[in-house]
């Protein structure tokens, strides 16, 4: 039987490794299906190239005994790139648990300080903003993604259930995938760029000529 696929808006469960416990999340953005399509003009040095095989994920609080979607969903992790949940390479058991329409005006992408376009840039979704920084090693931000089993470990770690962590887990490495996990450093970067750190991705991208709506309205 062919395994079903997940699309943006779909809710899913993951069964923890070596456990009969379950956690829940949602697909916020599917890079392959929404960005790498003929209708979208791709940037030659795109932020999304690194995440081509990934989905942007929101994870919810709670660790459950059954794969039945809970009535109340409260965000635990918002906006992290994970290699496809519906990939054959995902060694965790998973399944579709429902669907909720995405409010694309609230979607946020991981923020990276990366070497691109010949300089050190603030990378945020389709946006790339040149900085005056000279040494990328001053920023321990990793332009990378993680696997579903690492995501599951981070979810139980954040909820104080170290007993459910499978194998070794390095939470610091997980956090280093996003500038947003370092508020003081992020504030400095935005201050140096004369940008409002509180402006949403949707607002900023629209100001800069990239309308997130086009990925969702079709």
N, C-alpha and C positions, 0 to 999 in steps of 0.2 A: 504494500500500500504506500502510495506516494505521500511523503510528509507535507503537511500544509505549510504555506509561507506566511510570513508576517509582513504587514504593510503599515505605513504611518497611521497612527491612531489606535492600532491594535494593542490590547492588553495581553500580557502573557504571564505564565508562572515558570519559575525555575525550581527544580528539585535539588536541594543541596546534596553535594557529593557525600557518599557514604552515610546518608541520613534519609529519614522519611519526612523531613520538614520542607516547607515551600515558602518562596518569597515571590512578590509580584512587581511587575514593571510595565512600562508603556513605550512604544516606538514613537519618538517625536519627529524623526527625520531619517529617511533612508537615502544615503548618499548615492548609491548605485541607481536606484529607481527615480529619484527626484532631481539629482544634479547631473549625473552622467547620462543624459538623454539627448536625442537629436534636437529637441526644441530649446535646449539651454546652451548658450554660448559659453564654453569653458575657458577659463583663464589658463594660459600656458604654464604658469607657475603657481597653480592653485593650492590654497590651504586644504582643499578637499582631496587632493591627490593622495595624501598620506592616509586619508580615511575612506578610500574608495570601497573597501570591503567591510565598511562599518555601518552601524545604525546609531543614531543619537538616542540615548536611553534616559528615561526617568524611572527611578526606583522608589518604591513605597515602603513605609515603615511596616513592621510586623513580620513575624515568623509563624507559619501556620501548619496545622497537622494535615490539612486537606488542600487540594488544588482548586478550591472553590473561591471565587472572587469575593473578597470582603465588601461589605456595604460601604464602609468609610475608608477612603484612600487619602493618606497624608504623606507628602513627599519626604523622602529621606535623602536621595541624591538627585539633583536636577541638571540634566544635560551633560552626559559623559559619552564619549565615543567608545563603543565596544564592537569587536568583530562579530559579525552577524549571529544573532540568536538562532536563526533558522538555518545556519550552515551545518553541513555534515561534520565539520570540524569541531562543533560544539559538543563536548563530551557530557554535558549536563542534560538530563531529561527536561523537556520543556513542552509547553502546549499553549494554545490560544485560549484566553480566559474571557474575552469580551472586546468591546471597541468603544472608545470615546473620541468624539471629534476634537481635533487639535485646535486650540486657540493660538494661531501662528503669531499673533502679536505678543505672546508671552514666551515664545521659544527663545532660548539663549544657547549660544554655542560656547564650547571651551575657548578660553583666551590664551594665546601663545605669544611668547616673545621668541621670534625665530629669525633665522638668517634667510632672507628671501629678497628677490628683486635687487640684489647687489648691496643690501644694507640690513641692519637689524630693524625688524618691523614688529609692530603690534598686529597680530593676526587674529581676526575674530569673524568666523564665517567667511563671507565673500569680501570682507573689508581687510585691507592691508594699509597700515599707517606708518610712515617712516618715522623712526626715532633718531635721536642724536647719540645713542649709545654706541660704543665702539667694541666692547668685549662681550660676546654672547655668554661667556663663562660666568659673568656676574649674575646671570639668571639661571637658576636650576629648574627650568621649566622644560619638560620633555614633550616634543611635538610627536606624539605617539598615541596608540590606543591599547586597550587591554582585552583579555579574553573573558568570556562569561563566567568561568570558574573563579577568576580573580575578582570580578564584580560581586559575585555571591559572597566570597570571603570578606570583602570590604563591607557589605551590607550587614553581615552578622557581627563583624568587629565593631561597627558603629553603634550597634545595639547591645553591646556588652556580652555577646554570646561567643566568647573565644572558644568554648567547648565545641562549637559547630564549625570552626575554621578547619578546612581540609588542607593538610600539608603546611608548608611555610607561607606566610603572608606578610608583605611589606607595605603597610598602609602609607608610609611616607612616599614611596614610589608612585602609588596610585594618586596621591594628592598632587604630585609634581606634574601631572598632565594638564593642569589648568591654573592659570594665574589667579583666578577667582578664589582659589583656596589659600591665597596669601594676601589678605586685605590691605595690610600696610604697604606692601610692595606695589600692589595694584594701584592704590591711591597715589603713590609717588609717580608711577608711570603715567597715569591719567593727568596728574598735575603738570608733569613735564610736557605733556602733549596739549595742555590747555583744553582738555576734554572733560565733560561732566561724567564722573564715574557711575552716576545713577541712571544715565540715559539707557533705555532698553535697546537691545539689538535691533528690534524692528524700527524704532524711531531713527537710530543712527544710520542704519543701512538705507532707509528711505531718503534721508537727507543726502546721502552720498551716491544716490542713483541706483540702489539695489533694492528692489521691492520683494520682500520675502513672500508676499502673497502669491506671486506667480508660481511658486512651487506647490501650492496647495489648492489653488482655484483652477480647476480644469474639468 
